[in-house]
Amino acid sequence: MRETFDKELVQLHVRFAEMGMLVNEAIFRTVKAFVDHDQELAKMVIQNDQAINQCENQLEKMTLEIIALYQPVTSDLRDVITVLKASSDIERIADHAVSLAHATIKMKGTHRIPAIEIEIAKMGEYASQMVADVLDAYIKRNLKHAYQIAQRDLFLDQELAKIKQLCLTKMQADQKAVVSGSYYTLVATYLERIGDYVTNVCEWVVFLKKGEIVELNPGNED
């Protein structure tokens, strides 16, 4: 019985890692699509989201079946529950990647503001790295890195405020910047939200390792 449970738990973690790789790829591609004004790459991100949704559904099914069949307790139960919760958060990260891809497509032909796009590129690359790092921390169950990654979310909060101000200034000065400025603000908001969900995954790493439900960045709401 225990051996069978352990094998199914391994399969659960393998599937989670596969979903993580898909989400990580989606973030990388959607940021690159925005920075390069690449419509086709943005469309690819949207099309590939179905595979991520399927992964989440499979993980949910697997976790519920494991709980029903084996009725795990203590650390085993935490292990299973954490996969269920963390997979939900990384699926939401993928949803924001899709939203960013849609914004990239809709921005075609709008007035571009290089100074703001530089800031968004920086923010996007930072968010993308956070996603890669938190997935690594989760798979390796690295508590120290989870705490450190959560703290990095503050940079995205600061960048969002900075970009909002830049957009407001440009929109007030130039009527042509109104539409693009609105999209830039929206894109920066998507990236900031990705940081919030990364923080959520960090919190699940803490739960997995210590059995404690914590709030690493109080003030950020889902």
Summary of the structure (lengths in Angstrom):
residues: 222
radius of gyration: 19.0
end to end distance: 38.3
largest distance: 69.3
contacts: 752
relative contact order: 0.14
helix: 86%
strand: 0%
